[in-house]
Amino acid sequence: MAGLTRRALLAGSSAAAATLASRPAPAAAPASGRQGPGFYRSRLGSYELTALYDGTWFRKIDATFVRNASSAEVDKALTDAFLQPGIVPTSFTALLVNTGSKLILIDAGTGGQLGPDTGALPGALAAAGIEPRAIDAILISHFHPDHINGIKDKDGNKVFANAEIMVPEPEWAFWMDDSRLGQAPDAMRPQFLNARRIFRDIAGEVKRFTPGKELAPGIASIPAFGHTPGHTAFAVASGNQSMLVLSDTTNHPWLFARHPLWQGSFDIDGAMAVETRKRMLDRAAADRMLVQGYHFPFPAQGYIAKTASGYDVAPVMWRPL
């Protein structure tokens, strides 16, 4: 490959194009213009895990996106990860755990309400051969719209008709408190109102848990406060294997894992979110533990490596069951 340069590659591409142009035109094969549904299955002990892709939000950001870093620093982190400056591609991946006796969904997706490239969860479930009515329980990590909106369809009907919905008690206490709604800054009011839209008419069916409790065989909740007052992570264990479900502990990994001291504008308590992030990523790195991050690139699973300045994510390789 000696002497291989970008100019040489472009020249070679031009020559190849000229050769193809001299041949008879092939049959037309129009591009589809869209991705197919995404799901990925893996094993954890005797449990079967299914990662369910719900789409990507191409979020335009400004100087307020990270409280304690400049736009130039954030843009450099994006370009270092071969991403476009000024736009954070935020993907959404819910996790379905089949324990052998129960189907448990961790977070419910966006409901397609964060742009045209979101809301793919129902298609991913269908492609995976899973009916929404087969889901036995939904564990909610926190009340941000991209985690709860998929509970209902656009007409306000429950999507998962037979699922028990389980939410962290501190989340419920914060977002469903009318006095807090009355004092909320304008930027947060839509999130308070959205939580009421999703939960108010089904409040009697929603089970509230104290983070730190086991919620199902092999699935324990972990307090991970800071991002929101009741933000919760989960540990899934079967046999001698385990996974740490980070929820939104890091948000975008190339920003907030590589730069763990950064405080996102979406973190209600930025300092606490940083301490939570460091504690959980330190644990994952020390134990060489498999992790799942809701906003990691699909299938959103990998391992955490500690670096001199922060952490990096080593994505899982595609594995047969």
N, C-alpha and C positions, 0 to 999 in steps of 0.2 A: 504493500500500500504506500510505498515511498513516493513522495511527490504528489500525493492525492490532495487536491485543494478544492475549495468551493467552486472556483472558476472552472477547474477541470470537470467537476461533476456537472455543472450547468452546461458546459460545452457538449459533454456526452449525452445529456438529456436532449439537447437541441438536435443532435445528429440522429438519435433514436426516433424523435418525433418526425423528422424529415423522411426517414425510411418507412415509417408506418403510413405517412401521408401518401406515399407512392403506391401503396397496396389497395386492392378493392375495399370499399367500406364494408365493415362487418354488420351483422344484424343489429338493430338498435336495442340497447339494454338500458332503459331509463333508470336513473338513480332513485332509490326509494325516498330519500330525504329525511328519514327518521330512524332512530334506534329501535330495536325490539325490546320487549320486557326483560328485566334482569333479575335473576335469582341465582343463588350459589349455595350449594349444600355441602356440609362438612360434618364430621363426627367429633363428638366430645365425650369420651367414654362410651356409655351406651346411649347417649342422647344424640339426636340428629338436629343440627342447626341449619336454618335456612335464612340467608341474608336476602332481604327484599328491597330492591332499589326503588326509591320513590321520586327520583329526578334530581335536578340540579338548579339552584338559583344562582344566576350570574349577577352577583350583588355589586352594584357600583358604590364605591366608598369615597369618603372625603377625609379631611384632616382630623375629624373627630372619631374615626373608627377605632383607633387605639389611643387611649387616654395619655399614655406615658411614652409614646414614640411618635416621631415626626412622619409626615407623609413620605418624605424621601426614604426614611428607614423602612417603612412598610412596603413601598414600591420596590426597594432593593430586595427585600425578602421575597416578594412575588417574582421578580425577574430572576433571582437566584434559583427559584423553583421552576423556571421556564414558563411562568404565567404572565399574563398581560398586566401591566401596572394599572392601578385604579379600579380593578375588578377582582373580587374574591369569588371564585366558583365554589359554591357551598353545596355539596351533595348531601342527600338524605338516605340513610339505610336503616330500616327497622330490622329487628332480629326476632325470628320465630324459633322457639325451643320446643321440640317434641320430646317429652320425657318418657314416652312409651305409653303413658296413660292420660296425659294432658297436652294440649297445644297452647303454648303461652307466648303471646306477642309482647315484645318490649318496645313501647312507643307505637303510635298509630299513624304517623306520617302527616303530611301537609294538607291533605284533602284537595290538592291541586290549587291552593290559594296563594302560592308564592311565585306566580309567573307561569308562562306557558310550558315551561320545561319541567314542571312538577306535577305530582298527582299520579305517578306511575304505579303506586302500590297495588291497586286492585288488579291491574294487568299482570304484575309480577306474581301475585297470589294465584291468578288463573293459570298462568304459565307453569307454576309449580304444582298445579293440580289440587289447590286447597280452596275450599269454599269458605267465605267469611263466616258463615254460621257454624263452622266446625271449630272456631277459635273458642277455647274455654275461658281464658283470662287475658286481660290486657294490663300490663304494668306500665304506669306512666312515670317517667323520670322527673318531669317538671311541666309547667303549664304554658310554655311558649307555644305559639300557634303551630309551628312545624312539627310538634310532638303530639298535639291533641286534636287538631282539626280533622284528621282522618277518622275520628270516632263517629262523625256524622257525615251524611251526604249533603249535597247543595240544597236539598229540600228540608234538612233538619232531621232526617230519619237516621236511626242507629244503623251503622254499617255492619257491625258485628253483633247480630241480634241476641246470641246466646252467651256472650262473653261477660264475665264479671270484671268490672273496671276497678282497679286498685291504684290509689294515688297517695303521695306522701302527705301526711297530716299538716306539716308546716307549709306546704304549697297551698293546700286548701285554705288554711287559716289566713294566709297573706292575700291571695288573689280574690277570694270570695268575701272579703271584709269590706262592707259598704263604706266604712269610715276611711279606709285606705283609698278606696276608689275616689272619694270626695277630695282627698288631699293629693292625689296622684298628679305628677306633671303631665302636660299635654301629650308628650311623647309616649307615655306609658298607659294612658287611658284606654287606647284601643285593645291592649293586652288584657286589662281587667274586664272590659266589656266582652271580649272574645271568650274568656273563661266562663263567663255567665251564659253566653250563647250555647256553649257546649254542655255545660254541667247543670244549669239551674233546673231544667225540667226532669233531669234524671238523678237529682241529688240523693234521693232515697235509695238508689241502687248502687251508688258509688261507695266502695269500702276504702276507708282511710287507714293507712298504716304508719307506724313510727319507724323512720329509717334506722336500720340496724337489725331489723327483725328478718327471720326467714319467712318468705312469702309462699313458697311451694317447695316440694322436695328438691334439694339441690340448687335452689335459687334464693340467695340472700340479698337484702337491700343494704346499701352502704351510704351513710351520710356523706355528701359531697357538696356542702353548702358554699355559697359565694356567687356562683353564676345566677342563681335565684335563691331565695331564703330556704327552700326545701329541696333544692336540686339533689337528686339521688342517683347513685351508680348501683351496679348489681354485680354480684359474683355468681357465676354458674359453674357447678362442679358435678362431675359424674365419674365414679371410680377414682382413679388417680390423676385425672385431668381436670383442668379448670380454665375459666376465661373470666377476665375482668371487663365488664361492659362499662365503658367510661362515660357514656351519655355525652354531655356537652362539656366535659372537663377541659378539653383542649380546643373545641371548635375546630378551625382549620389547622391541620397539623403542621403545615409548612410555615405557618405564622406562630402559633401559640405553643407548639411543642419545641420547635427550634428556638423560640424566644419566650421561655416560660414566665418571665417577669412582666411581660406585656399584659396590660389590663384592657380588655375589650370594652367598648362602650355599652355592649349588651350585658355585661356583668353587673349585677345590682350592687354587690360588694366586691369591688375589684381586688382589694388586698386579700380578702378571704379566698377569692377564686384562685389567686396565685398560690397561696399556701396549700389549698386543696390540690391544685394541679401538681405542684412539686411533690407532695406527699404520695399521691397516687402513681405518678410516673416513676418516682424512685422505687416504689414497691414493685411495679411491673418490671422495671429494668433489673432489679436485684433478683427477683424470682424467675426471670426469663419467662414471664407469664404471657400467654396469648391474650390479646386485647381486642375489643371491638369499639370503634369510635363512631358515633352517629354521623359525623360530618367527614369521616375519612373517605378517601377514594374507594369506590365499590371494588370488592365486597366488604370493605371497611374493617378488615381483620389484619392483624400483624403483631409485631413485637416492638418493644420500646428499647432503644439503645441510648445510654447516657453518653453525652459528649462533653467537651471542655466547657461549652457555653450553654448547654441545654440538653435537648433530647432529639432523637430522630426516630422515624418509624420505618421498620423493615416490613413491607407488605408480605402477606402469605403468598406462596406459589399456589397455582391451581392444583388441587389434589383430588384423585378419585376417592370415592367413598370406600 
